[in-house]
Amino acid sequence: MDYLFSCTMIEFIHTHEIVIWWLAVSSIITFVATLIVVPLLVVRIPQDYFSHRDRQRSNYSERHPLLRGVLVIGRNIFGYLFIMVGIVMLVLPGQGILTIVIGLMLLNFPGKYRLERWLVTRPRVLRTINWLRRRSKRNPLILD
């Protein structure tokens, strides 16, 4: 049975070699991009963003409805794209879980703010976020 599986796997790799190379290259690019983008995004979070129990009003709500719709749809498309790439990176090199979390943060869904607050209140996550903020000479996040 093991021999049959390894023969089938080798056959699959030879048949889909170009796809596997593209997945590997996109995985490496996404890995490097997350190493650059995540710290930049963490530093840009307002200091008091998580100090409120309820979600503050989004800056999308003040824009023209058509523009707001395009922005929300664009964010959701990028969110789903990050989730799909993250799932692929669970088996290929890269930060699959981190990429999935970034995708979730881009999506709009009920309870998202509570999920974000719950994640940030984990001691290791908060310590890492505040360490990144200190390195960029930003004040630590304020939690209630």
BELVEN-V650201 format. One record per residue. N is the residue number from 1. RES is the residue in three letters. SS is DSSP state (a for helix, b for strand, c for the rest). PSI is psi as a letter, one per 20 degrees, with the letter a starting at -180 (NA if undefined). OMEGA is omega in whole degrees, -180 to 180 (999 if undefined). Layout:
N | RES | SS | PSI | OMEGA
N | RES | SS | PSI | OMEGA
This chain:
1 | MET | c | g | 178
2 | ASP | a | g | -180
3 | TYR | a | g | 179
4 | LEU | a | g | 179
5 | PHE | a | g | -178
6 | SER | a | h | 177
7 | CYS | a | g | 179
8 | THR | a | g | 180
9 | MET | a | g | 179
10 | ILE | a | g | 176
11 | GLU | a | g | 179
12 | PHE | a | g | -179
13 | ILE | a | g | 179
14 | HIS | a | h | -179
15 | THR | a | h | -176
16 | HIS | c | k | -175
17 | GLU | a | g | -178
18 | ILE | a | g | 179
19 | VAL | a | g | 180
20 | ILE | a | g | 177
21 | TRP | a | g | 179
22 | TRP | a | g | 177
23 | LEU | a | g | 180
24 | ALA | a | g | -180
25 | VAL | a | g | 179
26 | SER | a | h | 177
27 | SER | a | g | 179
28 | ILE | a | g | 179
29 | ILE | a | g | 179
30 | THR | a | h | 178
31 | PHE | a | g | 180
32 | VAL | a | g | -180
33 | ALA | a | g | 180
34 | THR | a | h | 177
35 | LEU | a | h | -180
36 | ILE | a | g | -171
37 | VAL | a | g | -175
38 | VAL | a | g | 178
39 | PRO | a | h | 178
40 | LEU | a | h | 180
41 | LEU | a | h | -180
42 | VAL | a | h | -179
43 | VAL | a | h | -178
44 | ARG | a | i | 178
45 | ILE | c | p | 177
46 | PRO | c | q | -175
47 | GLN | c | h | -176
48 | ASP | c | j | -176
49 | TYR | c | h | -177
50 | PHE | c | j | -178
51 | SER | c | i | -180
52 | HIS | c | q | 179
53 | ARG | c | h | -179
54 | ASP | c | q | -180
55 | ARG | c | p | 174
56 | GLN | c | q | -179
57 | ARG | c | p | -178
58 | SER | c | q | 178
59 | ASN | a | i | 175
60 | TYR | a | h | -173
61 | SER | a | i | -178
62 | GLU | a | i | -177
63 | ARG | c | r | 177
64 | HIS | c | p | -176
65 | PRO | a | h | -180
66 | LEU | a | g | 178
67 | LEU | a | g | 178
68 | ARG | a | g | 179
69 | GLY | a | g | 179
70 | VAL | a | g | -180
71 | LEU | a | g | -180
72 | VAL | a | g | 179
73 | ILE | a | g | 178
74 | GLY | a | g | 178
75 | ARG | a | g | -180
76 | ASN | a | h | 177
77 | ILE | a | g | 177
78 | PHE | a | h | 178
79 | GLY | a | g | 179
80 | TYR | a | h | 178
81 | LEU | a | g | 178
82 | PHE | a | g | 179
83 | ILE | a | g | 180
84 | MET | a | g | 179
85 | VAL | a | h | 178
86 | GLY | a | h | 178
87 | ILE | a | g | 177
88 | VAL | a | h | -179
89 | MET | a | i | 175
90 | LEU | c | h | 178
91 | VAL | c | i | 177
92 | LEU | c | r | 179
93 | PRO | c | p | 178
94 | GLY | c | r | -178
95 | GLN | c | m | -175
96 | GLY | a | g | -177
97 | ILE | a | g | -180
98 | LEU | a | g | 180
99 | THR | a | h | 176
100 | ILE | a | g | 179
101 | VAL | a | g | 178
102 | ILE | a | g | 177
103 | GLY | a | g | 178
104 | LEU | a | h | -179
105 | MET | a | h | 178
106 | LEU | a | h | -178
107 | LEU | c | q | 172
108 | ASN | c | p | 176
109 | PHE | c | q | -180
110 | PRO | c | p | 178
111 | GLY | c | j | -178
112 | LYS | a | g | -178
113 | TYR | a | g | 178
114 | ARG | a | g | 178
115 | LEU | a | g | 178
116 | GLU | a | g | 179
117 | ARG | a | g | 180
118 | TRP | a | g | 179
119 | LEU | a | g | -177
120 | VAL | a | h | -180
121 | THR | c | i | 173
122 | ARG | c | p | -174
123 | PRO | a | g | -178
124 | ARG | a | h | 180
125 | VAL | a | g | -180
126 | LEU | a | g | 178
127 | ARG | a | g | 179
128 | THR | a | g | 179
129 | ILE | a | g | -179
130 | ASN | a | h | 175
131 | TRP | a | g | 178
132 | LEU | a | g | 180
133 | ARG | a | g | 178
134 | ARG | a | g | 180
135 | ARG | a | h | 179
136 | SER | c | j | 178
137 | LYS | c | l | 175
138 | ARG | c | q | 177
139 | ASN | c | q | 178
140 | PRO | c | q | 177
141 | LEU | c | q | 177
142 | ILE | c | p | 174
143 | LEU | c | q | -178
144 | ASP | c | NA | 999
